[in-house]
Amino acid sequence: MNVIAPTNNDTSTPDVGETKKFGTFLGVFVPCILMLFGVIIFLRLGWVVGLVGISETLIIVTLAALIALVTTLSMSAIATNIEVGKGGMYYMLSRSLGIEAGGALGIPLFFRQSLTIAFCCIGFGESLHDLVPAWSITNIGIITLCILTTLAYTSVSGALKVQIAIFIAILFSLISFFTGGDVPPMDPATFTPPPLNTLGFWSVFAIFFPAMTGMESSVSLSGDLKNPSRSLPIGTISATLTAYLIYVGMCLFLAYKVPMDRLVADPLIMQDIASIPSLIIVGIWGATLSSALGGLLGAPRTLQAISDDGLAPKIFGKPFGALGEPRIATLATFGIALFGTYFGSINILAPLLTMVSLICYGTLNLSAGLETLMANPSWRPRFKVHWGISLSGALLCLIAMLMIDAGSAILCIMLVTFIYFFVRQRQYESSWTDIRDGILLFFSRSAIYRLALSDGPSKSWRPHFLVFTEPSIEQSTAVLNFAQGISRSKGFLTMASFVTPEMGSVKRKELSDSLMARFKKDNIDALVQIKKAEKVNSGMYSMIEYYGIGPLVPNTIVFGGLGKGDKTIDFVNVLRLAYQNKHNIVILNEAEKLATDDSNDLHFWWDDQHKNNSEFMLVLGYMLQLNFKRKNSKICTKAIVQNEFERIEMQKQLSHISLTKRIAINAEVYVSADLSESKEDLIKEFSRNAGMVFVGLKPPPKDTSKMDAYIVYLQGLAKNFEGLPLALVLSSDGTPLDTILE
């Protein structure tokens, strides 16, 4: 089992805290706004307006911005509740939802960030290709990628300073665009009318949506910020709102200035509008290069964080330089981006990026919404968001995924689910707490209160076993296997053991933890209670009387054997208390000989005098048969009568029970006219090859004067059934057998 320690903000030398870090504007707002002002705004925004019209375009932009803004709010809430380490969005997802969910979403997130770099390099190549047709888009993109990777590989500080220059260039290009005039007429000789629109609203939305993604890039750099909890919400929300307002203004401006067919046909239409056309080219280059550079800064840090958590090879997490820059992870990012640049295109990569973004954003919103809804004491964000807003954002993401392409959405969800279970199978054990325990407690609380209000017998009765056994897995395996075979996925199981008062609480905790770890390894669902007791029987009294919470109290007590010698009287007193408290009782004699698979049948000896016992045995047998290890075991219901007439009547009775109770049983009735032959001997004879034998147990007497006779009865059972894998069963009045079997 792998134990994962928390990821610190810094993985460099001890003086990292003294190195220069970045504030809100340079560290958050600029990287975020530059990721938002990317390929789409300059090369596809006019195409979107021309393709679907201004009304639908504004709906697309607003819907995308709404998802981005809600995600930004949720992200800010999480970021102000925890000290965000490197890895940004991956860090928040893994610390909120657990290591499995973090891995399931972090790995696709890293690939999405890497392919975003390819997306931007292709956009840069497309714009330059229009100016120099002799240069291919792919070659331009690859050369650009190599140059940017070299810059990001060398220094994150240098890369961020370059982004300031790019930010200024984009600002001037937007000013040039909004101060431009009318579009000059198109030359009819060179103008080719655009093809008819075959793309629907959601297909166009999928191509546009990457324009509103990228705010998580600033979170990926959170380890390099002076004050992440303050800078992240201010910077990301400001950037998202700024981008939305500019997008809306550009859409209206394009729709007012340019004919629709021209918008579709000319990807560089903004250059024709601008007052200084060359500034648009500079803006396109700045937008594409800055977004690519932002991806080259963010994606490696995501991979580095994933590696630090043990979900990727450790080599990717190796830090370099004063700021712990992930240079090896940068090379891995470069490799993926190179693949995307060589084989992809804008219209191919955009829907893929949209799907991964939506599933990550949706999960982030879900996490923030659940945290707020459950109101765990540990959830104290400085930036508060109503749970309804976050959960609405998660729902919006899911709806958008399904509307864009339901098949691709399902495949994407299946891929994430596969990674989740793959990580879970590796049994990584993180040393941080996450939201999952809170979710379980939240719903458990509601369920327990609801159950406490229910009245009367229930068809939903489930076995709740309290198993008394030694505090050793080796000595209790057989008993636990029996109880687990019935209760797994269908009931509750608690193992209770007792130690001397001299054993300290630390030792008891260590013993309990070791048993729980062994249960987890052996796939046994059980709770462990290690209690101090002067005598075992006094410990049992206490557990029978007081163990449980609300309606969740044990209904069946399981013992690993009959009391022997001078302890028999104590054992009988425990049985009396359990029966008086309306607990069912199961005593396993020769438990180590019980079959654990379906190689042998289950034998149930019917007793009309104690019909409740017989019916309860059938319930246990049926639930045991539901276990996959017992699915081929047959339920053989047997009975002994004194003559042929009784045999026929009993055969009819058992057949009727099988039919009306809907339990498949093989009924076998034996005639024994020889009263000298004991019933116990007959049971041993006819069940010698059984995997497990169920026999009814007489209830302990209320009258203490009859205790000696009952002790003799128990001792006789132990002697007569020696060598037989036996379960003695006593049903209490508290079990609603009529309701269960109706």
ABEGO torsion letter per residue (X at the ends): XBBBBBBBABABBAAAAABBBBBAAAAAAAAAAAAABBAAAAAAAAAAAAAAEAAAAAAAAAAAAAAAAAAAAAAAAAAAABBBBBGEAAAAAAAAAEAAAAAAAAAAAAAAAAAAAAAAAAAAAAAAAAABAABBAAAAAAAAAAAAAAAAAABAAAAAAAAAAAAAAAAAAAAAAAABBBBBBBBAAABBBBBBBABBAAAAAAAAAAAABGAAAAAAAAAABABAAAAAAAAAAAAAAAAAAAAAAAAAAAAAABBAAAAAABAAAAAAABABAAAAAAAAAAAAAAAAAAAAAAAAAAAAAAAAAGABBAAAABBBEAAGBBAAAAAAAAAAAAAAAAABBAAAAAAAAAAAAAAAAAAAAAAAAAAAAAGBAABBBABBBBAAAAAAAAAAAAAAAAAABAAAAAAAAAAAAAAAAAAAAAGBBBABBBAAAAAAAAAAAAAAAAAAABBEBBAABBBBBBBBBBBBAAAAAAAAAAAAAAABGABBBBBBBBBBAABBAAAAAAAAAAAAAAAAAAGBBBBBBBBBBABAAAAAAAAAAABEBEABBBABBBBAEBBBEAAAAAAAAAAAAAAAAGBBBBBBBGAAABBABAABBBBBBBBAABAAAAAAAAAAAAAAAABAAAAABBBBBBBBBABAAAAAAAAAAAAAAAAAAGBBBBBBBBBBABAABBAAAAAAAAAAABABBBBBBBBBBABAAAAAAAAAAAAAAAAAABGBBBBBBBBBAABBAAAAAX
